[in-house]
Amino acid sequence: MNKIAAGPVWAAFPARHLTIKFMRLRSALAKCLMAGGAAIALAAPSVAANWPETSFNAAHISYNAQEATISPSNVSGLQMLWGVSVAGGVTAFALNDGNIYAQGQGASGVPNLAAINAASGTTLWTITTGNDGNGSSNVTIAVGSGLVFTGCGFSSSGGAGGTNYGGVCAYKAATGKMAWHFANPCNCSPEAALLAPPVSSGGVVYFGYGNGGTDASEYIVAASASTGDVLWTYATGTANTLGNAAPTVGNGMVYFTCASNSDNFKGICAVSQSNGSLEWSAAFGATTMGLTVGSNNVLYVNAGSANEFAALNATTGAQIWRRPGNSSQFPVALAKGIVYATGNDGFVHALHAPTGHTLWSVNLASQSSVSIANGVLYNDQQGSNNPETAAYAISNGAFLWSTPDPGSTLHPPPIVANGVLYVTNAACGSVCAYGLPD
């Protein structure tokens, strides 16, 4: 495996008057406190919340618990703040340290990456990343350690067939300059490609890779976020043994979909986050699934073509519950003991996390994982008669607000942070910001 490092107001008042006024104010405050009164404290500015990767974090919970501004009572007042274009439309985006980082399909199908000021919508920089071989259906982006991690592509002049190969790149968040990349081209056909896009957790980047060729080996990689040095790999086998969804990280493990060509196994594999050793596997008959791990040591499964929703013990893989349902490949959102699962028919199902019992199920025309913040559920929709993004009450799925029509065909989960809703590929632009009036 190869890695390349890479005039003041005070002037209107005499100073003597200001001193006297201050002394009187201080004296009055002292008397108030001695008499049992309380001074009114000015609230300190809150720390800006981040949404540092697709589905919020590497556990894929899609829930921002810090949001306290937009709520079910005022979300209908959202107004557009700004909109900006990214070539080709956005396939994944994240918010970190005041900037939006958006992965675009790019002009002529050559993907690009843009950094956008989250307050003003000003584009800070744009670079070409190239095609990672994974396509646009399972794209994620992650930000951490001052770097942006996403799939990327390269060209090679030699080889028997393939001249383009994919990998993972880390770009400096401030400038867009490449810091390091991982790629392992085979100079053969089909060429090496990124299979499962990257997530970042605890200073480590996790992703799935395929070496290429007719007998390609496929494996999960753990690499240092700061340097790209490979820490460990876990090989799933030859071609078609690793799913293409981003790994899910939490509870000291890395979870991903996997398969075996020898015994027709299809399901979930869990390996140690520290060394990549296999801890358990669970059969589901599918490899196109969405995985979310909760802080309660439970792995929630949106089981794709297996047509069920499930919860497993995250440490052992033991079944907690399984419920039949029109499941999809999208990770579920997890907030306050409720699982919000998107079905492949556009329904969103609110399930009681401990038991899997259905609390409500509503057709929200959802086309991706939903995002949750402060009692509001946000989801992307599709088609000329639907809005790109709509908001619903998490209590019962009641409609609250939506962006103008029409919807698009690209659906990264919305971002909600610091009193602003960020959506992609809407009528106002490739990335749009909505906020409440002052």
ABEGO torsion letter per residue (X at the ends): XBBBBXXBAAAABBAAAAAAAAAAAAAAAAAAAAAGBBBBBBBBBBBBBBBABBGGBAAGAGBBAABAABBAAAAAABBBABBBBBBGEBABBBBBGGBBBBBBAEBGGBBBBBBBBAAAGBBABBBBAEBAGAEAABBBBBBEGGBBBBBBBBBBABEAABABBBBBBBBBAAAGBBABBBBBBAGBOBBBBBABBBBBBGGBBBBBBBAEEAABBBBBBBBBAAAGBBABBBBAEBBGABBABBBBBEGGBBBBBBBBAAAGBBEBBBBBAAAGBBABBBBAGBABBBBBBBAAGBBBBBAEAAGBBBBBBAAAGBBABBBBBBBBABBBBBBGGBBBBBBAAGBBBBBBAAAGBBABBBBAGBABBBBBBGGBBBBBBBEAABBABBBBBAAAGBBABBBBOBBBABBBBBBBBGGBBBBBGBAAEABBBBBBBX
